[in-house]
C-alpha cells in the first residue's frame, strides 16, 4: 500500500495507463482533462472503461468534456442523487489494483490538500470495491440512454400546483404536481417550515424517467395526460424529498 499527498493527478494517470483489461471508477465529480484523456487512451487500447459520477448540474454543465471518452466506447453512469449523494472516490484497475482517497478527479481538486491510497496486487480489496461499483450502478442511468432519448436530459419543469397534507404515517408534507406538455409527475416533500411553502420554486430541475400508471390527481379528466416518474436533481428540493 502506498499513500500520496502530492502529485496525485500524475499518480492516478500513471496507474490508469498501466491498465490491461478494465478500469471501473466511481468518483463524485470528474472532468480533469488529463485524467479523462488517459481513460480515453485506455479505450483506444481495447481496455474496458466504466465510470460512475453524480447526476447533477455540474455534470450537465460540462458534459461535452466527455465526448471523446464516450465516442470511443467509454460508459458513463449517472448516479441518481434524488435520495443521496454519491461521494465515493475510488477506482479499480484490472480487478487487482485499487485507488481511493479524498481526491475528486476534477480540475479544482488539483489545487486542494488531498490524499490517495494505492493498493496494488490485492485482489480481495479490489473485489470489495468492484462489488460496490456494481451496487452503485444499480442506482445509476447509462448516459448514452439519456442521449438516445430513453431517458431525457435534465431541465427545468413547471410546478403546476402544490398543496399541504397530513397523515398518520408520514406526518405533514407537501405534494407537488409537475407538468410539461401532456406529461405530469409529482414529488412528495417534507414540510420543513410548517405551512410556509415560499421555498417551492416555479420550476424544478430534473428529468422525466419511466411512464407510470397512476390515478389522476386532478378533478378534471384528461385522457391525453400521462404520468411519469420525475427525478429531481435540484439540490434545494432534494433534501426535502420523502
N, C-alpha and C positions, 0 to 999 in steps of 0.2 A: 504494500500500500504506500502511495506517495501523496503528500499534501503540498498544495501550491497556494501561495498568496500573491504571486506576481506573474506577469506574462501569461495570464490564464487563457486568454483567447488563443495565443500561439500553442499552448499545451493541448487545448481541445482540437485545434486544427491538425496538429501532429498525430493525435490518436485517431481522428476520423480518417486521415489519409492512409492509415495502415489497415483499414477495413478490407476484408476479402470477401465476405458473404452478405452481411446485413448490418444496418445501423437503425436502431429504434431510439428516438429521443422524445421525451416528454418535458417540455420547457415552457413555463408560464408565458413568457414573452420572448420572441425571437426577432430576427431581422438584421443582425450584424452581417454585413455583406460578404466578408471574407469567410466566415463560417458557412454561410449559405452557398458560396462558390465551391467550397470543399465538399459539401454534401452533393452538389450537382456533379462535381468531378467523380464522386463515388458512383453515381448513376451511370455516367459515361463509361465506367469500367465494368459495369454489369452488376454492381452491388445493389441489393435491395435497401431502399431508404424510406422510412416512415417517420413522420413527426406528429406530435400532438401539441397544440397550443390553444390558448383560450379564445373562444369565440366572442370577441369584444370589439369595441370601436377602434382600439389601437391596431388590431389586425386588419380590419376592413379599410382603415385609412391608408395602410401601407401594403396592401395585398399584392400590388404589382411587383414588389420586390421578389416574390416567389415565382414569377412567370417562368424563368428558365428552369428552375427546380421542377416545377410541375410539368413543363413541356417535355422534359427528359425522363419522365416516369416517376418522379417523387410523389409520394402520397401525403397529403396534409389532412389531418383530422382535427376538426374544431370542437373543443370541449364545451359542452352545454353548461354555461355559467349561471343558469337560472336558479339552481339550488345551492351551488357552492362554486368557489373559485379554485381552479387547478393551479396550485402553487409549487408544483414539482419542478426540479431542475436536474434531470438525470438522463443519461444516455447509455445504452447497452450496445456494444460492438462485438459482432461475431459470437454472441451469447457466452462470452468469456471475460470481457473487459467492461467495467462499469465506471462511468464518470458521474459524480454527484457533488453537490455543494450549494453555495448561495448564489452562484453566478448565473444570471439570465443571459441568453445568447442574443443580447441586444447591444446597440451602439452605446447607449447610455451606461450600461453596466461596466464598460471598459474603463470608466472614469471613477468607479466606486471602489471601496475597500471590500474585496470579495475573497472567496476561497473555493477550491475544489479538492476533491479526493479522487485519485485514480486507482482502482483496484484491478490489476491485470491477472489473467490466468486463474481466475476464481469463478468456476462455473456455478457453484452454489449461490453465491451472491448475485451474479449476473442473472440467473434464472429467477430469483425472487423479484428483481426489478423488471424482468421481462413479463412476469405474471401480472405485476401491477400495471405495466404498459397495456396489456390486453384488457385488463379491467377498466382502465380509463377510456379505451377505445369504445367500450360498450356504452359510454355516456357521451360519445362524440359523433359528429357527422362528417363524412368524407367531403372535402371541399369541392372536388370535381363534380359531385352530385348536385351541389349548390349551383355551380356554373352551368350544369346541364339543365337546370330547371326542376330537378327532382325535389330540391328544397330551395326556397328562394333566398336571395341575398337580403341581408338585414336592411331595414329602412324605418322611417317613422310612420306609424299607423295612427289614424284618428281615433280619439276616445269618443264614442257615440254617447255614452251615458255612464253614470255610476251611482251607486246607492249603498247606504249602510245596511247591515243586517246583524242579527244576534241569534245565536243558537246555544244549546246546552253543551255541545261537543267542543266547538272551536271558539266560543265566546263572540265578542264583537269583531266585525270585519267590514271590508268594503268590496263590493262586487263591481268590476269594471267591464263594460261591454265595448269591444273594439270593432271597427267596421272599415272595410276598404272594398269598394265596388259591391259585388254580391257576396263577399266573404265576411264572416263575423267570427269573433273569438272572444274569450273572456279571461280575466285574471281575478283571482281571489286574494285580497291583501289583508294584512292585519290593519287595525285602526290605531296607529301609533299616537295620534293626537286626539283621540276621542271622536267627537263629531266634526272636527275640523278636517276638511278634505281639500284645503287650498294647496297642499303639496302635490296633488294629482295634476299633471300637465295636460295640455290639449292633444298632444301626440306622444306616443310611447315608442321607443326604439326597440326593434326586434324583427322577427321574421315568421312567416306562416310555415307550418310544417305539414303534418298529415291531416287529411279530412277526418272529421269525427261525426258520429251520429248522436244527435242531441235534440232535446225538445227546445223549441224556440222560446227565448226569454221575453219576447215582446208579445203584447196582446194582439198586435196587428199581424195577421198571417201573410207571409210572402213566400211562395213556393220557389222563387229564384234565389233565395238566401241559402247559403251553405256554410256550415260551421267547420272551422279548422282549429287545430291546436296552434296556439300562438306562443312562441318562445321569446320571452322578454330578455334583452341584454342591456337594458337601461340601468346603470348602477344605482340611480336614485330610487328605483322602483323594486329592483331585485331583492333588496334587503327586507322588504315587507311582504314578499310573496309567501303565501301559506303552502 
